[in-house]
């Protein structure tokens, strides 16, 4: 079985990779029957030379490989027919901008495996960049706070080498006595928490956060059961919320009344209530002035996120009264950091973490007859057709949705 690491060709460029040079060596050591070659790339965070130094062949073409490994969508004209591909296709939610990509994959008899649906038997994702989104998102949020109030200037994350460099910069700043709210306890939320803890910020519980004042900056991490409540008044829990989101309403506003800086690292599911609406943001008691929206659902549960921002231009202002974009330094504006590809700013660390998970969970499936069903669950297309699990996409492919 020959694996090929493809050059990322989507624009804007993405420097991440599925397997680092070191991880390639680990795979070859664990599976002697495996082969790996790397397509030459001028932008990859690990250079061609770094692969060559590990005796990983660097080639001009991927025609000789069986399974092609990428990160972002492959441009249609770069797809090689009759291959197996792994990448984030952004089609499972019927995203209209990638309909032609999925059509081309079927036309070219490509077997597509989507990173987003690499799961265990319980449906939990096994391979993801979420932790790094949280890490960079928290850092970028701190940077936005300093710029909004003119109290400190942090360098852009993309100019720093790794997470430790980000932490070193955060340790240099002094925050005022603000309250920071973090939603989410998954990969994203816990990645953000790593950065807050690295700053030695005091963590407080919900009761303390809502009721007390402090002589130092503090943060509180909450999950869905703490910012939603059942409409019927019955005491709910997180499992019930995810099973019956329509039975709940937001209980977030009590946090918005005391929060200065909000980091959104939650997962938002269909049918769940919005955390705060545009009407909530107009309320005189709404206090939040800086939002780092790592989740980045546009015109969704975090009302001030009206568009994604970019690594080049990461912060914009949302004016609650006009509901329009303004300068984020405007006194009445909520400063919004909503970069939707945050792990790209930490490509080396993100690639290392992703590759460790990929080689732990996915590579073995090619050599153990897929005994855990990893490949079966993530295989979207086969023999020119959608697989049974993804047959719900047929209308999307046919252009009927």
C-alpha positions in Angstrom: 0.0 0.0 0.0 1.6 3.3 -1.1 0.4 6.5 0.5 1.0 9.8 -1.2 1.1 13.2 0.5 -0.3 15.6 -2.0 0.6 19.3 -2.5 -2.2 21.6 -1.2 -3.5 23.6 -4.1 -6.5 25.4 -2.7 -6.3 29.2 -2.5 -5.6 30.8 -0.1 -2.7 28.4 0.5 -2.7 26.0 3.4 0.6 25.0 4.8 -0.6 22.1 6.9 0.0 18.4 6.0 -1.5 15.1 7.1 1.8 13.4 8.0 5.0 15.2 9.1 8.4 13.7 8.2 8.7 12.3 11.6 5.2 10.8 11.5 6.0 9.2 8.1 9.0 7.4 9.7 6.7 6.2 12.6 4.2 4.8 10.1 6.9 3.0 8.1 8.4 1.6 11.3 5.0 0.3 12.5 3.9 -1.0 9.1 6.9 -2.3 7.0 4.6 -3.2 4.1 3.6 0.5 3.8 5.2 3.0 1.4 5.0 6.8 1.5 6.0 9.4 -1.0 5.5 13.1 -0.9 4.6 15.4 -3.8 6.9 18.4 -4.0 5.5 21.5 -2.5 6.7 25.1 -2.3 4.4 26.1 0.5 4.2 23.1 2.9 5.3 23.9 6.4 7.7 20.9 6.3 10.0 21.4 3.3 10.9 18.8 0.7 14.3 18.7 2.2 12.9 17.7 5.6 11.2 14.7 4.1 14.2 13.7 2.0 16.4 13.8 5.1 14.1 11.1 6.6 14.5 9.1 3.4 10.9 9.8 2.3 10.9 10.1 -1.5 9.8 13.5 -2.9 8.2 13.1 -6.3 6.7 15.3 -9.0 3.6 13.3 -9.5 1.2 11.3 -7.4 0.2 8.8 -10.2 2.1 6.0 -8.5 0.4 6.2 -5.1 -2.7 4.3 -4.1 -4.1 6.5 -1.3 -3.7 10.3 -1.5 -3.6 12.3 1.7 -4.5 16.0 1.7 -6.0 18.6 4.1 -8.2 21.0 2.1 -10.4 20.4 -1.0 -8.5 19.3 -4.1 -9.2 21.5 -7.1 -11.3 19.6 -9.7 -8.6 19.8 -12.4 -6.0 18.3 -10.0 -8.1 15.2 -9.1 -6.5 12.0 -10.3 -9.1 9.4 -11.5 -9.5 6.0 -9.8 -7.6 6.9 -6.6 -8.5 6.9 -3.0 -8.4 10.4 -1.4 -8.5 11.7 2.1 -9.3 15.4 2.6 -11.9 17.8 4.1 -14.4 17.9 1.2 -16.9 20.2 2.9 -19.8 18.5 1.2 -21.5 16.5 4.0 -23.8 19.4 4.9 -24.6 19.9 1.2 -22.4 23.0 0.9 -23.4 24.5 -2.5 -20.0 25.8 -3.3 -18.6 22.2 -3.4 -21.4 20.5 -5.3 -19.3 20.4 -8.5 -16.4 18.9 -6.5 -18.4 16.0 -5.3 -19.9 15.5 -8.8 -16.3 15.4 -10.2 -15.2 12.9 -7.6 -18.0 10.6 -8.7 -17.4 11.1 -12.4 -13.7 10.3 -11.9 -14.5 7.1 -9.9 -12.6 8.4 -6.9 -13.0 6.8 -3.5 -13.4 9.7 -1.1 -12.8 9.5 2.6 -13.6 12.7 4.5 -11.5 13.6 7.6 -14.6 15.1 9.2 -16.3 11.7 9.4 -13.4 9.6 10.6 -15.1 8.4 13.8 -15.3 5.6 16.3 -18.3 3.3 16.7 -20.0 5.9 18.9 -19.7 8.6 16.2 -17.0 10.6 18.0 -14.4 12.2 15.7 -10.9 10.8 15.9 -8.9 13.1 13.7 -9.3 16.8 13.9 -7.6 20.2 14.1 -10.0 21.5 16.8 -7.5 21.8 19.6 -5.3 24.1 17.5 -8.3 26.2 16.5 -8.9 26.7 20.2 -5.3 27.5 20.9 -5.0 30.1 18.2 -8.5 31.4 18.7 -7.8 32.2 22.4 -4.5 33.9 21.4 -6.2 35.9 18.6 -9.0 36.9 21.0 -6.4 38.3 23.5 -4.8 40.2 20.6 -8.1 41.6 19.6 -8.8 42.8 23.2 -5.5 44.6 23.4 -6.0 46.3 20.0 -9.6 47.3 20.8 -8.6 49.1 23.9 -5.1 50.1 22.9 -3.6 48.6 26.0 -1.1 46.1 24.4 0.0 44.8 21.0 0.6 41.1 20.4 2.2 39.9 17.2 0.1 37.9 14.8 0.0 34.2 15.5 1.1 33.3 12.0 4.4 35.1 12.6 5.2 32.8 15.6 6.7 29.3 15.4 4.6 27.2 17.8 2.2 27.2 20.7 5.0 27.9 23.2 5.9 31.0 21.3 2.2 32.1 21.6 2.3 31.4 25.3 5.5 33.4 25.7 3.9 36.4 24.2 0.7 36.1 26.3 2.8 36.0 29.5 4.2 39.4 28.6 0.8 41.2 28.7 -1.1 42.5 31.7 -4.9 42.2 31.5 -7.2 44.5 33.5 -9.7 42.9 35.9 -12.0 41.5 33.3 -14.2 38.5 33.2 -13.6 36.0 30.3 -16.2 33.4 29.3 -15.4 30.3 27.4 -18.1 28.0 26.0 -17.4 24.4 25.1 -15.5 21.5 26.7 -14.5 19.6 23.6 -11.3 19.9 21.6 -11.8 23.5 20.7 -12.9 24.7 24.2 -10.1 22.8 25.9 -7.5 24.0 23.5 -8.6 27.6 24.4 -8.4 26.7 28.1 -4.8 25.6 27.7 -3.9 29.2 26.7 -5.9 30.8 29.6 -4.3 28.4 32.1 -0.8 29.1 30.6 -1.4 32.8 31.4 -2.1 31.7 35.0 -5.6 33.2 34.9 -7.8 32.3 37.8 -10.6 29.9 36.9 -13.9 30.4 38.7 -17.2 28.4 38.8 -20.5 29.6 37.5 -21.8 30.9 40.8 -18.7 32.9 41.5 -18.5 34.2 37.9 -22.1 35.5 37.9 -22.2 37.0 41.4 -18.8 38.1 42.5 -16.3 40.8 41.6 -12.6 40.2 41.5 -9.3 42.1 41.9 -7.8 40.1 39.0 -8.8 38.8 35.5 -10.8 35.6 35.8 -12.4 33.1 33.4 -15.2 30.6 33.5 -15.6 27.6 31.2 -19.2 26.4 30.6 -21.0 23.8 28.4 -24.4 23.6 26.9 -26.1 22.5 30.1 -25.1 25.8 31.7 -26.2 28.2 28.9 -29.4 26.5 28.0 -32.5 25.5 30.1 -35.6 23.4 29.3 -38.6 25.4 28.2 -40.9 23.3 30.5 -38.8 24.1 33.6 -37.7 20.5 34.1 -34.1 20.2 35.1 -32.1 19.2 32.0 -28.6 17.9 31.3 -26.1 17.9 28.5 -27.2 14.5 27.1 -30.8 15.5 27.1 -30.0 18.8 25.4 -28.1 17.1 22.5 -31.0 14.6 22.2 -33.8 17.2 22.3 -32.3 20.6 21.5 -35.8 22.0 20.4 -37.0 21.5 24.0 -34.5 24.1 25.3 -34.1 27.9 25.3 -31.0 30.0 25.8 -30.0 30.9 29.3 -26.9 32.7 28.1 -27.9 36.3 28.8 -27.1 36.1 32.5 -23.5 35.5 31.4 -23.6 38.3 28.8 -24.5 40.8 31.6 -21.1 40.2 33.4 -18.7 39.2 30.6 -16.1 41.5 29.0 -14.5 39.0 26.6 -16.2 35.9 25.2 -14.5 32.9 23.5 -17.0 30.8 21.6 -15.6 27.2 21.4 -18.8 25.3 21.5 -20.4 22.9 19.0 -23.7 24.2 17.6 -26.2 21.6 16.4 -29.3 21.9 14.3 -32.3 22.9 16.2 -30.4 24.3 19.2 -31.3 27.8 20.5 -29.0 30.7 19.7 -26.7 31.7 22.5 -27.5 35.4 22.0 -29.5 37.2 19.3 -29.2 40.6 17.7 -31.9 41.8 20.0 -30.0 40.5 23.0 -26.9 42.5 21.8 -29.0 45.7 21.8 -30.0 45.3 25.4 -28.4 48.0 27.7 -27.2 45.2 30.1 -25.4 43.3 27.4 -21.7 43.8 28.3 -19.6 41.7 25.9 -17.2 43.9 23.9 -14.8 41.4 22.5 -15.7 38.0 20.9 -13.3 35.3 19.7 -15.7 33.1 17.7 -13.7 30.0 17.1 -16.9 28.1 16.1 -17.6 30.7 13.5 -21.2 29.9 12.5 -22.2 32.9 10.3 -25.5 34.6 11.2 -26.1 31.9 13.8 -25.9 31.3 17.5 -23.4 34.2 18.2 -25.3 37.1 16.7 -22.3 39.4 16.3 -20.6 37.0 13.9 -22.0 38.3 10.7 -19.1 37.1 8.4 -15.9 35.1 8.7 -12.7 37.1 9.1 -9.4 36.3 7.6 -5.9 35.7 8.8 -4.8 38.8 6.9 -7.7 40.9 8.4 -8.8 39.0 11.5 -10.9 41.6 13.4 -14.0 43.5 12.5 -16.5 45.5 14.5 -20.2 44.7 14.9 -22.5 47.6 15.8 -25.4 46.2 17.8 -27.8 49.1 17.1 -27.3 49.3 13.3 -26.5 45.5 13.0 -23.7 46.6 10.6 -20.0 46.1 10.3 -18.0 49.1 11.7 -14.4 49.7 12.9 -13.8 47.4 15.8 -12.3 50.3 17.8 -15.6 52.1 17.7 -16.7 52.7 21.3 -20.1 51.0 20.8 -18.7 48.1 18.6 -18.3 44.5 19.6 -14.8 43.5 18.3 -15.2 40.2 16.5 -12.4 37.7 15.7 -14.0 35.0 13.5 -11.2 33.5 11.4 -12.5 30.3 10.1 -9.2 28.5 9.4 -7.3 29.2 12.6 -5.1 26.1 12.7 -3.5 27.4 9.5 -1.7 30.0 11.7 0.0 27.2 13.7 0.7 24.8 10.8 3.6 22.9 12.3 2.0 22.1 15.6 -1.4 21.5 14.0 0.1 19.0 11.5 2.0 17.2 14.2 -1.1 16.7 16.3 -3.3 15.7 13.3 -0.7 13.3 12.0 -0.3 11.5 15.3 -4.1 10.9 15.4 -4.2 9.9 11.7 -1.4 7.3 12.1 -3.0 6.0 15.3 -6.5 5.5 14.0 -6.6 5.5 10.2 -3.4 3.9 8.9 -3.8 0.6 10.8 -7.2 0.2 9.2 -5.5 -0.5 5.8 -3.6 -3.4 7.3 -6.1 -5.0 9.8 -9.0 -5.4 7.3 -10.6 -2.3 8.8 -11.6 -4.3 11.9 -12.9 -1.2 13.7 -14.9 0.1 10.7 -12.9 3.3 10.5 -12.7 3.3 6.7 -16.2 2.1 6.2 -17.7 4.9 8.2 -15.6 7.6 6.5 -15.9 6.3 2.9 -18.3 8.7 1.1 -18.0 7.4 -2.5 -17.1 4.1 -4.1 -17.4 2.7 -7.7 -18.7 6.0 -9.0 -21.6 6.2 -6.5 -22.3 7.5 -3.1 -22.0 4.9 -0.3 -25.2 3.9 1.5 -24.4 6.1 4.5 -24.1 9.2 2.3 -26.9 8.4 -0.1 -28.7 11.4 1.5 -26.4 13.6 -0.7 -27.9 12.2 -4.0 -30.3 15.2 -4.4 -27.4 17.5 -3.7 -25.3 15.8 -6.4 -28.1 15.9 -8.9 -28.6 19.6 -8.3 -32.0 19.2 -6.8 -31.0 20.8 -3.5 
